[in-house]
Amino acid sequence: MSIQASVWLNKGRRPRLEEGHPWIFANEIAKTEGEPTPGQLVEVKDHRGQLLGTGYWNPASQITVRIVAYGALEAMDTSFFHNRFERARAHRSRFLGEETSCRLVYGEADFLPGLVVDRFNDILVVQVLTLGMEIAKEAWLAALIEVFAPRGIYERSDVGVRTLEGLEERTGVLYGECPRHVEIVENGLKVQVDIEAGQKTGYFFDQRENRASIKPLVKGWGSRSGIKLVTQVSDDGVSQTIPVNEKGSTVTFPYWDGATVLECFAHTGSFTLHACDYGAKKVTCLDISEHALVTARHNVEINGFTDRVEFVAADAFEYLRQQVAGRDERQTRANAKISGIKVDTSKPLASEGRTWDVIILDPPAFAKTKRAVEGACRGYKDINLQAMKLLNEGGYLVTASCSYHVRPELFLETIQEAAKDAGKIIRRIEWRGAGKDHPQLAGVEEGHYLKFGIFEVRSRKEL
């Protein structure tokens, strides 16, 4: 007979557990049997006493039980974690390759709620988010070393959610040697990661495949500048295709067909790197954090893109509004000149009023609670509206939201409202989520946090 304590669930509850959701809230529990210990395993039974699974218990958390097995489980020991890690590694190996830097363990989606592990070459960075995983640290640490044989393991449990579990924030070396900066390769590009001070675990792997998806947007813009390819035959009869401008002169700039790109909320400049790699003519890399731009500059430099990237340390909202104001003022002056109205050109423009072919918006989460959704949508509408106004005709808006509480349909609706107010017609080209190293459990909406879209943007008056 089992000596584990058990929790019995309410008869009238929604069958979320049977539908695949691994969380059990306090208001779903009818009673407990035995004496459950915080952080330790308990059996989970329905109102008839039928075993539904095993999870770890924390009465201090609103999520009282987190399921780790859909049957009996005596202990989360090293063997248990070894098996879970082997499954996680097999999944990444199948879809990403054996040695790829990626998210190795994604909490609930890898049936290890409360544990996140990212691999940066031979360095692992872990986040421990729950009491159950904190107590099991000795077991999962040994299993990580057995399965992945890392050079070092660093903990980045400096997240506020730990306080909801009654835990303090913590960082530091757990095993081996952990250099602060690690250079990884993503989609063929070198990226320096600061595992100690970078956001979250140091890098956002969830956008890896989305960053690669911008490739078709970046080339095919030369004709707008009057550049075309012509075939010329040399005196010795050899033909070659070369770009020439409207005057018939050969264009020597190698990126003549590339887009002008603005990346807002750039962090370490990952979209900037991809845009340059795919042939962008010029990229503006913008972030409010000088620290982030230091890393972005380094990443641009080690990839050989320095001559095509400018860095701007500014608030994205304010920068976009300033550019729109400058564009509107420039247009007002042009219209006045056409109408024969005298314009005082001695007064400088409020800003350059620049425009781009591609604008990328990858902001941090604007809504971390349900109560923040309304304000978040105002923020998303604002930046997307301003960005649409700054796109050249037929340009592309690349926009994302990582706010779970802003559901996909609401994010789409917000983008559509922004387009209406900007006088734009948009066509959806891509609609994606997180990459394959961030699998999503069916029935667990909390895992479907990332929304990523690519839209072609045209003016109503031009159609």
N, C-alpha and C positions, 0 to 999 in steps of 0.2 A: 504494500500500500504506500502511495506517495506521501512523503513527509513535507512536501512543499505546501506553503500556504496557497490559498486559491481565492479568486474573486469571481463572484457570480454576477452576471449582467442582467439588466432589467428586461422584463418580458416585452415591454412596449417600445424598446429602443429601435432605431433604424439599424438594419443589418449591415453596417459599414464594414465590420470586420470580415464578414463572409464575402463582401464585395472586393476585398483586397486592401482595405485601409488598415494600417498597423497601429493606429492610435486609439486608445480608450480613455475617454474623459471621465472625470469624477462623477458627473451626473448620469453616466451610463451604468454605474455600478450599484447593484442592489444590496450586496453584502459581501463580507470577507469571511473566510474560514481560516483558522490558524492565526499565526502572528507574522504577517509579512514584514520583512525588513527593508527599509529604504535602499534602493539600488540593487536588490537581489531579485531572483526570479520568483514568479508566481504562476500558478496555473490559471487559465482563463476559461470559464465555463458559461454556457448559456443558462437560462432560467430553469432548464430541466436537469442541469448538472452534466450536460454533454461537454466534453473537452473541445475547445475551439483552438487553443494554442497556448504558448508560454511566452511571457514577456517580463521585463523588469519593472519594478514598482517604485514610484516616488510620490508619496502623498502630498509633498510640498509643491508639486507641479500641477498645473491644470490638466496636463496630459498625464494621467495617473499611471497608466501602463503603456509600454511600447512593446509591441510584439516582435519577437526574434525568431520564433518557430511556430509553425501551424500544426503542432503536435506536442508530445511530451519532450522536455529537455531538462536534463539534470543540472547542467552547469554550462556557463559560457567560459569554457576553459581554452587552453591553447589549441587543442584539437578542433574545437568548434570554429575558432577564428581561422585556423589554417584552412579548413574546408571552404569557408566563406571567401577568404582571400584568393584561393585557387580559382574559384568560380569567377570572381571579379577580374582576375588576371586573364582568364580564358576569353571573357567577353571583350576586353580591350585589345587583346592580341588578335582576335578575329577581325575586328573592325578598324583598328588603328595601327597594328604592328606591335611586336613584342617589346621593343625598347622605347617606344614613343613616350615623350613627356605628355602627361595627361592627368585627368582625374581618375585615380585608381579605385577609390571607394566613395560612393555617393550615398551615404546614409541609408535611408529607408529603401531606396531603389536597388541597393545591393544587399538588402535584408540585414543591415547593420545600423539601425536607427541611432542617430547621435554621434556617428563617427564619419569623418571626412578625411580622405587621404589623397593628396596630390603628389605626382612624381615629377621632379625636375632633374632629368638625367638620373644620376644615382643617389639623389637626395630626396627623401620623402618629407613632406610637411603635413602634419596632422592637425585637425581641429576636433576637440572633444566637447560635445555640446550638452551632454546629459549626465546625470548622476550614475546611471547604470554603466555607461561606458567609462566613466572616471574610475569607478570601483574595479572594473575589469581591465584596467590599464596594463597590469603586469602580463596578463594572458595575451592580449592583442599585440602588445609590443614584441613579445617573443615570437608570435606568429608572423608579424610583419618582417622581422629579421630573417626567419626561416624561409619564407616564400619569396621575398623580393631581394634579399641580400644587399641592402643599401649600404652606401658609404656612411650615411648619417641620417638621423631622423630628428626633425625639429618640430616643436609644438607651437602652434599659433592659436591657442584657445583664448585669445583676447577679444571676445565677443560678448556683448551685453546679455545675450540670451541665456548665458550660463547662470546669471543671477536668478532667473526664473526657476532654476533647478536647485537653488541654494548653494551654488558654486562660485568661487572667485575666478577672475580672469587669470590666465597663466601663459607664459611663453618661456621658451628655452630649449636647450639641446636635451634630447632624450636618449640619443645613442650616437656613437661615433663622432665624426668630424662634419661640421655643418658650416661651410663658408657663407657669409652673408649674401654675396652675389653669385648667382648661378646662371650660366649662359645655356639656353636651350635652343632647339630648332623647331619652328612651327611653319608648316607649309613651305619648307625650304629657306625660311628666313631666320636670322639670328636674333634672339630676344634675351636681354638681360633681365633677370628676375631678382628682386630684393626680397628674400624670404623673411627677413626680420621686420622691415618697415613698410613693405608693399601692402596694398589693400588685400583684405581677407588672407589667403595663404600666400599672396605675392603676385598672383597672375590669374586672369579670368579665362580658363580653358573653355568655358561654355560657348564662346563665340568663335571658336576655331573654324568650323565649317562655314559659318556666316561670313567671316572675314574673307574666305576664299571665294564666296559667291559674288563678290563685287567685280570680279575679273572682267566680265563682258561689258561693264559700264565704263571702263577706264579708257578704252581706245575707240577710234572712229570719229574723232572730233576735228580733224585737220581740215576737212572740207568747209567748215564754218569760217575758217580764216582764209579761204580761197586757195588752199593748197590741194593739189591733186597729183596723182601718180601718172607719169608719162614714160613711154618706152623710147629710149634713145639708142642709136646705133653708132658705135665708134668707127673711126677710120679703118680699123682692122676688121670690121664686120661683126664685132661683139655687141649684142644688145643687152641693155640693162634698164631696169625700172627705177626711176628716181622721183622724189617729190619736188615739185616746183610750185612757186607762188604765182599770184595773178600776173606778175610782171615777167614771168617766164624764167626767173632766177632759181637756181638750185637751192633747196632748203637743206642746210647742213645740221641743224639741231636734231639730234636723234629721236627726241620725244615730240616731234611736231604733230603727231596724231593723237596725243594724249589729252586727257581731261584736266581741267583745273578742279581741285578737290579741297573741300574744307572738312576737317574732322573736329567736331566739338566733343568735349568731355574725353579727351584723348587718352588720359592716364599715361600708359607707357608708349603710346603711339602705334599700337598694333595695326589699326586700320590704315594709318599713314604708311607703314612699311609695305603693306599689301598693295596699296594704290601705287606706290613708287615701283614696286616689283612688276606690276602689271602694265606699266608704261605711262603713268600720269605725267603731265607736263609740269605741273606745279602743285604742291600740297601745302595748305595752311593747317598746322597742327596746334590746336587750342586746348588749354586746360587752365583752370584757376589755380592749380597747385604748382608752384615753382619746383618742388621736390619731384613731382611726377615728370615735369618737363626735362629735368636733369637726366632722368632715365630714358625718356623719349629721345633726347638729343644723342645720347650714347648709342641707342639702338639704331637710329638713323645713320650715325657715323660708321658703325661696324658693318653695316650693310652697303655702304658706299652711296648713299642717297643724299648727302649733305647739300649738294648744289641745287636740289629741287624742293627743299623743304624750308619753310619759314615757321618759326615758333612764336606763339602769342600766349602770354600769360594774362588771362582775363576771365571774367564771369561770362559764360556763354550767353545767358539771357541778355545781358547788357550789350555785349558785342554784336549780337544779331540785330537788336533794336537800333543800335547806332548805325550799322551798315544800311538798314532799311531806311532810316531817316536821311542818310546821305544820298541814297539812291533816289528817294522821293524828291529831295531838294534839287538834285541834278536834273531830274525829269521836268520839274517845274520850271527851271531856268531854260531848258531846251524848248519847252512848249511856248514860253514867253517870247523867246527869240524868234520862233517860227511865226508867231502872231504879230511881230513887230513891236513888242513891248520892250522898253528899255530895262535892262537888268543890271543891278549893281554887282559886278563880278569882283569888286575889291573885297567883299565880305567872303571869308573862307567858308567852304562847305563844312557842315557839322562833322562829317566823316567821309571816307573815300567813297562809300556807296558801292562797294565791290559786289560782284556776282560770281557764281561758280557753276560748273557743269554738274558736279556731284557734291552733295552735302550729306555728311554722316553724323547722325545724332545717337550717341550711345551713353545716355546719362545714368547716374546711380539711381537707386530706387527712390521714387518720390513719395510712395505710400507704403509705410511699414505696418500700418494698422488700417482697419476698415474705416475708421473715422477720418483718416487722411485722404481717402480716395477722391473726394470732391476737389480738394486743393491740388492733388496730384494731377487730375485731369486738366485743371486750368493751366498747370505748368506744362504738361505735354502739348496742350493746344497752342500755347504761346510759342514754344520753341519751334514746333512744326509749322505754324503759320508764318513766322518770320523767315524760317528757312525756305519755304516755298516761294516767298517773295524775292528771295535772293538767288534763286536758281535761274540760269539761262533757259530760254524756251526749249522745252523738250528734255530738260535735264532730269536728274534722278535724285530722289530723296531716299536715303537709307536711314531707317529710324527703328529704334528699339525701346523696349520697356522691360525692366527686370523686377517690376513691382507685382508680386503675386496677387495682391488685392485688386489690381486693375486687370480685370479679366480680358481675354483676347477680343471679345466682341465690343467691349467698352473702349479699348484702345483703338480699334478700327473706327469706331464711331467718332472718337475724338479727332482722329486724323482727317476723317471726312468733313467734320465741322470746320476744322482749320482750313481745308481746301476751299470750302464754300466761302468762308470769310475772306480768303485771300484772292478770290476770283479765279480759282484754278480748277481744272479737271484732272483727276489722277487716275492712272491705270496701275493696278497691282501686278507686279512682275514676279515677286517672290513673297512667300509667307512661311516663316520657319520658326523653330524653337531652338532649344539647346542641342549640342552635338551628341554623338553616339556614346561618348564617355559620361554623359549625363542621362542615362535611360530614365524613362518615366513609367511608374507603376500605374496601370489602369485603375481608376477609382480613387487616386490620390491627387486631387487637384492642386495641392500645395507644391507638388513637383513640377507643375506646368507653369512656371513663373515667367520664363523668357519669351517675349514676343519680338520677332524681327521681321521687318518688311522692307521691300524695295518698291518704290512707286515712280512711274514716269509722271512728270508734272508739266502740264501745258496751260496756257492762259485761255480763258473762255473767249476772249475777244479775238484770239488768233485762230479759232476753230470755226 
